[in-house]
């Protein structure tokens, strides 16, 4: 089930809980996934995250991945993107 199937926007708490409960694809521990919520979705997005905000945050991560020169950092950002994309895809 996708994160935005039933509602056009989700609360930060719901997003955080979803990240906490996800498996992390074996790459991220629970606290790292929760920390990702605050890094990828800063306070400028407000208390509710819409699907447009979600797409914007993914594009910001992609831009950050493109701009960084360190391969290890690129790999970390790429894994974060895949984790976030996995939450919105149909199961």
C-alpha positions as CSV (number, residue, x, y, z in Angstrom):
1,X,0.0,0.0,0.0
2,X,1.3,3.4,-1.0
3,X,1.7,6.2,1.5
4,X,-0.6,8.5,-0.3
5,X,-3.3,6.0,-1.4
6,X,-6.1,7.1,0.8
7,X,-5.2,10.7,1.7
8,X,-3.7,13.5,-0.4
9,X,-1.4,14.4,2.5
10,X,0.0,12.8,5.6
11,X,1.1,14.2,9.0
12,X,4.8,14.2,10.0
13,X,4.0,11.8,12.7
14,X,2.4,9.3,10.3
15,X,5.4,9.7,7.9
16,X,7.8,9.1,10.9
17,X,5.8,6.0,12.0
18,X,5.8,4.6,8.5
19,X,9.6,5.1,8.2
20,X,10.0,3.5,11.7
21,X,8.0,0.5,10.7
22,X,9.5,0.0,7.2
23,X,12.2,-2.6,6.8
24,X,14.7,-0.1,5.5
25,X,15.8,-2.6,2.8
26,X,18.5,-3.8,5.1
27,X,20.5,-0.6,4.6
28,X,19.2,1.7,7.4
29,X,18.6,1.1,11.1
30,X,15.5,2.4,12.7
31,X,17.0,5.6,14.2
32,X,18.6,6.4,10.8
33,X,15.2,6.1,9.1
34,X,13.5,8.4,11.6
35,X,16.4,10.9,11.2
36,X,15.8,10.8,7.5
37,X,12.4,12.3,8.0
38,X,13.7,15.4,9.6
39,X,16.6,15.7,7.1
40,X,14.5,15.2,3.9
41,X,11.5,17.1,5.1
42,X,12.7,20.2,7.0
43,X,10.2,22.5,8.9
44,X,9.6,24.5,5.7
45,X,7.2,21.7,4.6
46,X,5.0,22.3,7.7
47,X,3.1,19.8,9.8
48,X,1.4,18.0,6.8
49,X,3.4,16.5,3.9
50,X,1.5,16.4,0.6
51,X,2.4,14.2,-2.3
52,X,3.8,17.3,-4.1
53,X,6.0,18.1,-1.0
54,X,7.2,14.5,-1.1
55,X,8.1,14.7,-4.8
56,X,9.9,18.0,-4.1
57,X,11.9,16.5,-1.3
58,X,12.9,13.6,-3.6
59,X,14.0,16.0,-6.2
60,X,16.0,17.9,-3.7
61,X,17.8,14.7,-2.7
62,X,18.5,13.9,-6.3
63,X,19.9,17.4,-6.8
64,X,22.1,16.9,-3.7
65,X,23.3,13.5,-5.0
66,X,24.2,15.1,-8.4
67,X,26.1,18.0,-6.7
68,X,28.2,15.9,-4.3
69,X,31.6,14.6,-5.4
70,X,32.2,11.9,-2.7
71,X,31.1,8.5,-4.0
72,X,30.2,7.2,-0.5
73,X,27.9,10.2,0.0
74,X,26.3,9.6,-3.4
75,X,25.7,6.0,-2.5
76,X,24.1,7.0,0.8
77,X,21.8,9.6,-0.8
78,X,20.9,7.1,-3.5
79,X,19.8,4.5,-0.9
80,X,17.8,7.2,0.9
81,X,16.0,8.0,-2.3
82,X,15.2,4.4,-3.0
83,X,13.8,4.0,0.5
84,X,11.6,7.0,0.2
85,X,10.5,6.0,-3.3
86,X,9.6,2.5,-2.0
87,X,7.1,4.0,0.5
88,X,5.1,5.6,-2.3
89,X,5.0,2.6,-4.7
90,X,2.2,0.1,-4.8
91,X,2.9,-3.2,-3.1
